[in-house]
Structures are given as C-alpha cells and as structure tokens.
Amino acid sequence: MKKIAIQGIEGSNHHIVADAFFSEQISLDKCMSFDALVDSLLTKKSDCGVMAIENSIAGSIIPNYALIDSNNLHIIGEHYLKISMNFMALKGQKIEDIKEVYSHPMALLQCKKYFKNLPHIKLIEDKDTAEVAERIQKNQLQGIAALASKEAAQIFDLEILAADVQTIQNNATRFVIIQTSNSVIAEEDINKASLKFQLDHKRGSLATILNVLSDCKLNLTKIQSLPRIETPWKYSFFVDVTFEDYKHYAKAKSIMNIMAEDFKVLGEYKNGHA
C-alpha cells in the first residue's frame, strides 16, 4: 500500500485529490505544513506527496515552487479539483449564532465576498480547512464555524449552514503529485512538462526562450518568476508547457539547455486538465 503525504487531514482537498489520483488503496501521512510534507518524502516516510500549486482565483502558491525546486523533487502527475467551500458548524447552530470562522488563508480569500454580508462574523486564519472541522466536533465548539469540503462535514458530522460559498463557482485548484525520484512514464503518455531556468538580465532574453517554445510547437500554459535570493534582481522562471508530440518537446528541451542558465526539468507527466 502506497503511503501518500498530504497537507491536512481526512476530508481536506489534498485527501480528496490523493483518493482521486491513486487508483489503488493508499494510506495517508497527514502533515500540517508543506515543509512537513516535503520532509515526509525526503525521510522516505512517504512514497509520494500531493501538493497544491495554484488556484484559479488566488493564483500561484509561490513558496511551493521553491520547495519543489530546492529539494530536487519530481512532479509525476497533476490533478485539477473543483473547489467547494462550505460554511459548517455543530448541528443545531444557526448562522446568527456564529461569531468566528476559522480556515486556511486561501479558503478565506476564496470566500471573502460571502462574509461581507455577515459583518458579525470574524474571519481567522488557520492551518487547514478539515482540521478546523475536526476540532469543532472534538471540542464541541459553539459559535465557531469552519470553511471546508462537504466530505469534511460528513466525516466530522457537522451541519452545512451554507454550501458553495466561494466567490466564483468555477473555482479550481491545481495539485501536483511529487516524489523524490523521477517516475518512469511511457514517452507516448507524456504531454506536459514543468521546467525551470534562469536568464541574464538583458533585453529580449525571455522573449528568445518563449520563441523557442513557440517554434517547437509547445503551448505555454504557465509562467511564474521567482527572485533569486542570493543574486539580487536576477530571476528564476518556472514554466509549464503542453505538447502533442514528445519529439517537439525534446527538441525545445535541448535548445533551452544550451540557451538558459541552470536549466532543470521538474517533471514530465500526463496533462491532468479535463
């Protein structure tokens, strides 16, 4: 049985993704931070990890790019999850009874608009969505609510006071599946790659690389820059590309390896987008 490191506990979005991605039965290593998740992989406590990397509303989770890169982790797959945020509390509570809502900062950000109409409720950042749901049930917390998945409400026997309170209904988070070694995926099944490179701070250097991707028939689906702490005003670029033919990607990879500094393949995998 594969052991999968997730951020959070049962009922969290990471747990939902782990169940959806792995067809076989899995066991969980429940981590309360992304740093702990990475440690679980590096110490061989877990075989794979599930890590949120970007949200369609809130954008990139930038520290996670750095965690993958600095720990030489490999992306072996991805999964897109439609996010459902539900306002939940102990059974018998009403919305007017709630004084505070605790949840992950990203969850609070995604539901800000809903709570503008409930000024009596204070929003408080917490480590994990489902963990708050568990705590409410365990400690029988009155006047306290969580923002979490419908699965969390079911697991921890809470009542949903309002369902799908996220600002944008078509709200999805992209999760990557990571491990310490590269996976062996058949070349014909690979149609997406995550790459990292650095460029000289001079005119046209990024445009030149982007032209290589275009000339090699690659579709750029994501570009994210991160400052290099040790070299002020120099940036690392993280890009995701999709392609129909691995040969086109292989050609682009060989050119970029020559043109860019510190070129690195973070993962080659199957596009998980529906």
C-alpha positions in Angstrom: 0.0 0.0 0.0 1.4 3.4 -1.1 1.8 6.0 1.6 0.9 9.5 0.5 1.9 12.7 2.2 -0.9 15.3 2.2 -1.2 18.8 3.7 -4.1 18.5 6.1 -6.2 15.6 7.4 -9.1 13.4 6.2 -11.7 15.5 4.4 -9.1 18.1 3.2 -8.8 18.9 -0.5 -5.4 17.2 -0.5 -7.0 14.0 0.7 -9.8 14.2 -1.9 -7.1 14.6 -4.6 -5.0 11.7 -3.2 -8.0 9.4 -3.4 -8.9 10.5 -6.9 -5.4 10.3 -8.4 -4.3 6.9 -7.0 -6.4 4.1 -8.2 -5.1 1.6 -5.6 -5.7 1.8 -1.8 -3.5 4.3 -0.1 -2.5 5.2 3.5 -2.0 8.9 4.5 0.7 10.8 6.2 -1.1 13.8 7.5 1.1 16.9 7.5 0.2 20.2 9.0 2.5 22.2 6.7 4.0 21.9 3.2 7.5 21.8 4.8 6.4 18.8 6.8 5.1 17.2 3.6 8.4 17.6 1.9 10.2 16.2 5.0 8.0 13.1 4.8 9.2 12.5 1.3 12.9 13.2 2.0 12.9 10.9 5.0 11.2 8.2 3.0 8.3 8.1 5.4 6.0 8.5 2.4 6.2 7.3 -1.2 4.5 10.3 -2.9 3.1 13.7 -1.9 0.1 15.8 -3.0 0.8 19.5 -3.1 -1.4 22.4 -4.1 0.4 24.6 -6.6 -2.1 27.2 -7.9 -5.7 28.3 -7.6 -7.8 29.8 -10.4 -8.8 32.7 -8.1 -5.9 33.3 -5.7 -3.1 32.4 -8.2 0.2 30.6 -7.6 1.3 29.2 -4.2 4.8 30.6 -4.8 6.6 29.0 -1.8 5.7 25.6 -3.1 7.5 26.2 -6.4 10.6 26.9 -4.3 10.1 23.8 -2.1 9.9 21.5 -5.2 13.0 23.1 -6.8 15.2 23.4 -3.7 14.6 19.8 -2.6 15.0 18.4 -6.1 11.6 16.8 -6.1 10.0 15.5 -9.3 6.5 16.2 -10.5 5.0 12.9 -11.7 1.4 14.0 -12.3 -1.2 16.6 -11.7 -4.9 16.8 -10.7 -7.4 19.7 -11.0 -10.0 19.8 -8.3 -13.2 22.0 -8.4 -13.2 23.7 -5.1 -16.3 23.6 -2.9 -16.1 25.7 0.2 -18.9 25.1 2.7 -19.8 27.0 5.9 -20.2 24.4 8.6 -20.7 24.2 12.4 -22.1 21.9 15.1 -25.6 20.6 14.4 -28.3 22.9 15.7 -26.3 26.1 15.2 -27.6 28.9 13.0 -25.7 31.5 11.0 -26.6 34.2 13.6 -25.0 32.0 16.4 -21.6 32.0 14.6 -19.1 34.6 15.9 -15.8 33.3 14.3 -14.9 31.3 11.2 -11.5 29.6 11.1 -9.9 28.2 7.9 -6.9 28.1 5.7 -5.9 31.7 4.4 -6.5 30.5 0.8 -10.0 29.3 1.7 -10.9 32.6 3.4 -9.6 34.5 0.4 -11.9 32.5 -1.9 -15.0 33.2 0.3 -14.4 36.9 1.3 -17.4 38.2 -0.6 -19.9 35.9 1.1 -18.8 37.1 4.6 -19.0 40.8 3.7 -22.8 40.3 4.2 -22.2 38.8 7.6 -20.2 41.5 9.4 -20.8 40.0 12.9 -18.5 37.1 11.9 -14.8 37.4 12.4 -12.5 35.5 9.9 -9.5 33.9 11.4 -6.6 32.2 9.5 -5.8 28.6 10.5 -3.6 25.8 9.2 -6.1 23.6 7.5 -9.7 23.5 6.5 -10.6 20.0 7.6 -8.6 20.2 10.8 -10.8 23.1 12.0 -13.9 20.9 11.2 -12.4 18.1 13.3 -11.6 20.5 16.2 -15.1 21.9 16.3 -16.6 18.4 16.7 -13.9 17.1 19.1 -14.2 20.1 21.4 -17.9 20.8 20.8 -17.1 24.4 20.0 -20.2 26.6 20.0 -20.3 29.8 17.9 -17.3 28.6 15.8 -17.5 27.6 12.2 -15.2 26.1 9.5 -14.9 26.5 5.8 -14.2 23.1 4.4 -15.3 20.4 1.9 -18.6 18.5 2.0 -16.5 15.4 2.8 -15.2 17.1 5.9 -18.7 17.9 7.1 -19.7 14.3 6.6 -16.5 12.8 8.3 -16.8 15.1 11.3 -20.6 15.1 11.5 -21.1 18.9 11.1 -24.0 20.8 9.7 -23.6 22.8 6.5 -25.1 26.2 7.2 -24.4 27.4 3.6 -23.0 25.4 0.7 -20.6 26.5 -2.0 -19.9 30.0 -0.6 -16.8 30.5 -2.7 -16.9 33.8 -4.6 -16.5 32.2 -8.0 -18.3 29.0 -8.6 -16.0 27.8 -11.3 -13.1 27.8 -8.9 -10.4 25.1 -9.2 -7.1 24.3 -7.6 -4.2 22.5 -9.4 -2.4 19.9 -7.4 0.9 18.3 -8.3 1.9 14.8 -7.4 5.5 14.8 -6.2 8.2 12.3 -5.2 12.0 12.2 -4.7 12.7 10.2 -7.9 11.5 10.7 -11.4 8.7 8.4 -12.5 9.0 6.1 -15.5 6.1 7.1 -17.7 5.9 5.9 -21.3 7.1 8.6 -23.7 3.8 8.4 -25.7 1.8 9.2 -22.5 3.8 12.4 -21.6 2.2 15.5 -23.0 3.1 18.1 -20.3 6.3 19.3 -18.6 7.3 21.6 -15.8 10.7 23.4 -16.4 12.8 25.9 -14.5 15.6 28.1 -15.9 17.4 31.4 -15.2 18.2 34.1 -17.6 20.6 37.0 -17.9 19.0 40.4 -17.0 19.2 41.7 -20.6 16.7 42.8 -23.2 15.0 40.1 -25.1 16.4 37.1 -23.2 12.9 35.9 -22.1 11.4 36.6 -25.5 14.0 34.5 -27.1 13.2 31.5 -24.9 9.5 31.9 -25.5 10.1 32.0 -29.2 11.9 28.6 -28.9 8.8 27.1 -27.2 6.6 28.5 -30.0 8.8 27.4 -32.8 8.9 23.9 -31.3 5.1 23.8 -31.2 4.9 23.9 -27.5 2.0 25.6 -25.7 3.0 27.7 -22.7 0.3 27.1 -20.0 2.0 28.8 -17.1 4.9 31.1 -16.4 6.0 32.1 -12.9 9.1 34.2 -11.9 10.8 33.9 -8.5 13.6 36.2 -7.3 16.9 34.5 -6.7 17.7 35.4 -3.0 21.5 35.0 -3.5 21.6 37.2 -6.6 19.5 40.4 -6.4 17.5 41.4 -9.5 18.0 38.0 -11.1 15.1 35.7 -11.5 14.3 32.0 -11.9 11.4 31.2 -14.3 9.1 28.2 -13.8 7.1 27.3 -16.9 4.6 24.6 -17.8 4.3 23.5 -21.4 2.0 21.1 -23.1 2.6 19.4 -26.5 1.2 16.8 -28.8 4.5 15.2 -29.9 7.3 14.3 -27.4 9.8 14.9 -30.2 8.9 18.6 -30.4 9.4 18.9 -26.6 12.7 17.0 -26.7 14.0 19.5 -29.4 12.9 22.5 -27.3 14.5 21.0 -24.2 17.9 20.5 -25.9 17.9 24.1 -27.2 16.8 25.6 -23.8 19.5 23.6 -22.1 22.1 25.5 -24.2 20.5 28.9 -24.1 19.3 29.2 -20.5 21.3 29.1 -17.2 20.5 26.4 -14.6 18.0 24.6 -16.9 16.1 22.0 -15.0 13.2 19.6 -15.7 11.0 19.5 -12.7 8.7 16.9 -14.2 7.4 15.2 -17.3 3.9 13.8 -17.0 0.3 13.5 -18.3 -1.8 16.6 -18.6 -4.4 16.4 -15.8 -6.7 19.1 -17.1 -10.2 18.0 -18.1 
